[in-house]
Amino acid sequence: MLRCAQLNLSDQALDGMTMGMVFDMLIEEANDHEKYPYKATQKDIEAFFGKW
């Protein structure tokens, strides 16, 4: 419940969520503070996935 309070999730919001959804939100919140040295460009995405 502490982690839910840190995410400002109300009891009503939690009623419609699974534990997995809450865990995903916690992970995303933790990733928000990370510094990534490189941001992919469109060229990088096309090289990885192929051009559509």
DSSP file (Angstrom, degrees, kcal/mol; ACC not computed):
  #  RESIDUE AA STRUCTURE BP1 BP2  ACC     N-H-->O    O-->H-N    N-H-->O    O-->H-N    TCO  KAPPA ALPHA  PHI   PSI    X-CA   Y-CA   Z-CA
    1    1 A M     >        0   0    0      0, 0.0     4,-2.3     0, 0.0     5,-0.2   0.000 360.0 360.0 360.0 -30.8    0.0    0.0    0.0
    2    2 A L  H  >  +     0   0    0      1,-0.2     4,-2.1     2,-0.2     5,-0.2   0.935 360.0  47.9 -59.9 -45.4    3.0    2.3    0.6
    3    3 A R  H  > S+     0   0    0      1,-0.2     4,-1.3     2,-0.2    -1,-0.2   0.871 110.2  52.3 -65.0 -36.1    4.0    2.0   -3.0
    4    4 A C  H  4>S+     0   0    0      1,-0.2     5,-2.7     2,-0.2    -1,-0.2   0.893 108.8  50.4 -65.7 -38.9    0.5    2.7   -4.2
    5    5 A A  H ><5S+     0   0    0     -4,-2.3     3,-1.4     1,-0.2    -2,-0.2   0.879 106.0  55.8 -65.7 -37.3    0.4    5.8   -2.0
    6    6 A Q  H 3<5S+     0   0    0     -4,-2.1    -1,-0.2     1,-0.3    -2,-0.2   0.820 109.0  47.3 -64.0 -29.7    3.7    6.9   -3.6
    7    7 A L  T 3<5S-     0   0    0     -4,-1.3    -1,-0.3    -5,-0.2    -2,-0.2   0.397 114.7-120.1 -89.2   2.5    2.0    6.6   -7.0
    8    8 A N  T < 5 +     0   0    0     -3,-1.4     2,-0.5     1,-0.2    -3,-0.2   0.862  54.7 162.6  60.2  38.5   -1.0    8.6   -5.7
    9    9 A L      < -     0   0    0     -5,-2.7    -1,-0.2    -6,-0.1    -2,-0.1  -0.791  26.2-148.0 -91.3 125.6   -3.3    5.6   -6.5
   10   10 A S     >  -     0   0    0     -2,-0.5     4,-2.2     1,-0.1     5,-0.2  -0.354  28.0-106.3 -83.6 168.8   -6.7    5.8   -4.7
   11   11 A D  H  > S+     0   0    0      1,-0.2     4,-1.4     2,-0.2    -1,-0.1   0.877 123.1  53.9 -61.0 -37.4   -8.7    2.8   -3.6
   12   12 A Q  H  > S+     0   0    0      1,-0.2     4,-0.7     2,-0.2    -1,-0.2   0.908 108.2  48.5 -64.9 -41.4  -11.1    3.4   -6.5
   13   13 A A  H >4 S+     0   0    0      1,-0.2     3,-0.8     2,-0.2    -1,-0.2   0.893 109.6  53.0 -65.1 -38.7   -8.2    3.4   -9.0
   14   14 A L  H >< S+     0   0    0     -4,-2.2     3,-1.6     1,-0.2    -1,-0.2   0.778  94.5  70.7 -68.8 -26.1   -6.9    0.1   -7.5
   15   15 A D  H 3< S+     0   0    0     -4,-1.4    -1,-0.2     1,-0.3    -2,-0.2   0.844 103.5  42.0 -58.9 -33.5  -10.3   -1.6   -7.8
   16   16 A G  T << S+     0   0    0     -3,-0.8     2,-0.3    -4,-0.7    -1,-0.3   0.259 105.0  83.3 -98.2  12.8   -9.8   -1.7  -11.6
   17   17 A M    <   -     0   0    0     -3,-1.6     2,-0.2    -4,-0.0     3,-0.0  -0.869  65.0-138.9-120.6 149.8   -6.2   -2.7  -11.6
   18   18 A T     >  -     0   0    0     -2,-0.3     4,-1.7     1,-0.1     5,-0.1  -0.545  34.1-108.2 -92.3 167.7   -4.3   -6.0  -11.3
   19   19 A M  H  > S+     0   0    0      1,-0.2     4,-2.7     2,-0.2     5,-0.2   0.875 121.0  58.1 -62.2 -36.2   -1.1   -6.4   -9.3
   20   20 A G  H  > S+     0   0    0      1,-0.2     4,-2.5     2,-0.2    -1,-0.2   0.884 103.4  51.7 -61.4 -39.2    0.8   -6.6  -12.5
   21   21 A M  H  > S+     0   0    0      2,-0.2     4,-2.0     1,-0.2    -1,-0.2   0.900 110.7  48.1 -64.3 -40.4   -0.5   -3.2  -13.6
   22   22 A V  H  X S+     0   0    0     -4,-1.7     4,-2.2     2,-0.2    -2,-0.2   0.919 111.2  50.3 -66.6 -43.1    0.6   -1.7  -10.3
   23   23 A F  H  X S+     0   0    0     -4,-2.7     4,-2.4     1,-0.2    -2,-0.2   0.914 109.3  52.0 -60.8 -42.3    4.1   -3.3  -10.7
   24   24 A D  H  X S+     0   0    0     -4,-2.5     4,-2.6     1,-0.2    -1,-0.2   0.905 108.9  50.3 -59.7 -42.1    4.4   -2.0  -14.2
   25   25 A M  H  X S+     0   0    0     -4,-2.0     4,-2.4     1,-0.2    -1,-0.2   0.889 109.8  50.7 -64.4 -39.0    3.6    1.5  -13.0
   26   26 A L  H  X S+     0   0    0     -4,-2.2     4,-2.1     2,-0.2    -2,-0.2   0.909 111.3  48.0 -64.6 -42.2    6.2    1.2  -10.3
   27   27 A I  H  X S+     0   0    0     -4,-2.4     4,-2.2     2,-0.2    -2,-0.2   0.931 112.4  48.5 -64.3 -45.5    8.8    0.1  -12.8
   28   28 A E  H  X S+     0   0    0     -4,-2.6     4,-1.3     1,-0.2    -2,-0.2   0.895 110.1  52.0 -62.2 -40.1    7.9    2.9  -15.2
   29   29 A E  H  < S+     0   0    0     -4,-2.4     4,-0.4     1,-0.2     3,-0.2   0.900 110.2  48.7 -63.8 -40.0    8.1    5.4  -12.4
   30   30 A A  H >< S+     0   0    0     -4,-2.1     3,-1.1     1,-0.2    -1,-0.2   0.878 109.1  53.3 -66.7 -37.0   11.6    4.2  -11.4
   31   31 A N  H >< S+     0   0    0     -4,-2.2     3,-1.6     1,-0.2    -1,-0.2   0.747  92.4  73.7 -69.9 -22.7   12.7    4.4  -15.1
   32   32 A D  T 3< S+     0   0    0     -4,-1.3    -1,-0.2     1,-0.3    -2,-0.2   0.762  95.9  51.3 -61.2 -23.6   11.6    8.0  -15.2
   33   33 A H  T <  S+     0   0    0     -3,-1.1    -1,-0.3    -4,-0.4    -2,-0.2   0.467  88.6 104.9 -94.2  -2.4   14.6    8.9  -13.1
   34   34 A E    <   -     0   0    0     -3,-1.6     2,-0.6    -4,-0.2    -3,-0.0  -0.496  65.1-137.2 -80.0 147.9   17.1    7.1  -15.3
   35   35 A K        -     0   0    0     -2,-0.2    -2,-0.1     2,-0.0    -3,-0.0  -0.931  16.0-158.2-104.7 118.7   19.5    9.0  -17.6
   36   36 A Y        -     0   0    0     -2,-0.6     3,-0.1     1,-0.1    -2,-0.0  -0.854   9.1-149.9-100.2 129.1   19.8    7.3  -21.0
   37   37 A P  S    S+     0   0    0      0, 0.0     2,-0.4     0, 0.0    -1,-0.1   0.702  79.5  33.0 -72.2 -18.7   22.9    8.2  -23.0
   38   38 A Y        -     0   0    0      2,-0.0     2,-0.5     0, 0.0     0, 0.0  -0.997  63.1-154.9-143.7 134.3   21.4    7.8  -26.4
   39   39 A K        -     0   0    0     -2,-0.4     0, 0.0    -3,-0.1     0, 0.0  -0.940  31.7-116.1-109.5 127.8   17.9    8.3  -27.8
   40   40 A A        -     0   0    0     -2,-0.5     2,-0.2     1,-0.1    -2,-0.0  -0.269  26.7-149.1 -63.1 143.3   16.9    6.3  -30.8
   41   41 A T     >  -     0   0    0      1,-0.1     4,-2.1     0, 0.0     5,-0.2  -0.530  32.8 -98.9-101.8 174.0   16.3    8.1  -34.1
   42   42 A Q  H  > S+     0   0    0      1,-0.2     4,-2.5     2,-0.2     5,-0.2   0.882 125.6  56.0 -60.7 -37.9   13.9    7.1  -36.8
   43   43 A K  H  > S+     0   0    0      1,-0.2     4,-2.0     2,-0.2    -1,-0.2   0.900 106.5  49.7 -61.8 -41.6   16.9    5.7  -38.7
   44   44 A D  H  > S+     0   0    0      2,-0.2     4,-1.9     1,-0.2    -1,-0.2   0.912 110.9  49.6 -62.9 -42.9   17.7    3.5  -35.8
   45   45 A I  H  X S+     0   0    0     -4,-2.1     4,-2.9     1,-0.2     5,-0.4   0.911 111.3  48.3 -64.5 -43.0   14.2    2.2  -35.5
   46   46 A E  H  X S+     0   0    0     -4,-2.5     4,-2.0     1,-0.2    -1,-0.2   0.862 110.2  52.5 -66.3 -35.2   14.0    1.4  -39.2
   47   47 A A  H  < S+     0   0    0     -4,-2.0    -1,-0.2    -5,-0.2    -2,-0.2   0.867 115.5  41.7 -67.0 -35.4   17.4   -0.4  -39.0
   48   48 A F  H  < S+     0   0    0     -4,-1.9    -2,-0.2    -5,-0.1    -1,-0.2   0.930 131.2  21.6 -76.6 -48.2   16.1   -2.5  -36.2
   49   49 A F  H  < S-     0   0    0     -4,-2.9    -3,-0.2    -5,-0.2    -2,-0.2   0.649 108.1-116.2 -96.6 -18.1   12.6   -3.3  -37.4
   50   50 A G     <  -     0   0    0     -4,-2.0     2,-0.4    -5,-0.4    -1,-0.2  -0.039  39.3 -69.5  91.3 155.5   13.0   -2.7  -41.1
   51   51 A K              0   0    0      1,-0.1    -5,-0.0    -4,-0.1    -4,-0.0  -0.675 360.0 360.0 -85.5 134.6   11.2   -0.1  -43.2
   52   52 A W              0   0    0     -2,-0.4    -1,-0.1     0, 0.0    -2,-0.0   0.431 360.0 360.0 -88.6 360.0    7.5   -0.6  -43.6
